[in-house]
Amino acid sequence: MKLREGEEPVFLPLPSTYGLLKRERYEGKWIILFFYHKDFATGCDMDISVFIENMKKLKEAGVEIVGVSPDSLEEHFRFSVQRGIKFELVSDQKGKMAALYGALKMKNPINFKRKAFLISPEFKILKEYNGKKTVLYPLEILYDVDFLQDVLKNYEKNDIKLYKS
């Protein structure tokens, strides 16, 4: 089973730099959930740098970021401190959450595909991004967030339904 656009995302209670990953922490907020190969890997580091450089803009738009990799929690803390990351990093060492999102590349050794998901405040997956080997896909996500925020601020919240319940 792979989660798709329009479906409700699943947050497994995995260890993270914020304690355990909890859905309740993010309900009612815009979320970028992204999967990546490894802390300190060159390509992943570039992707994360794009998010870090745009954190102020994302926070102003009410967007939260959650990164998931197979790295240990200890490695995530080291990576967060060294890179100045101020968003949640989740340790999915068995690839269970990655498998739900179609981001599990290999089981032995565990490796993830670059993938990201834009999740609405109504807790629905709005869009799936298949990461390319470039920093362009985080910029595409930022563009989409900016576009959606602009559209939604020009309408009354009750007039727009992103998904039927």
Secondary structure, 3 states (H helix, E strand, C coil): CCCCCCCCCCCCCCEECCEECCHHHCCCCEEEEEECCCCCCHHHHHHHHHHHHCHHHHHHCCEEEEEEECCCHHHHHHHHHHHCCCCEEEECCCCHHHHHCCCEEEECCEEECCEEEEECCCCCEEEEEECCCCCHHHHHHHHHHHHHHHHHHCCCHHHCCCCCC
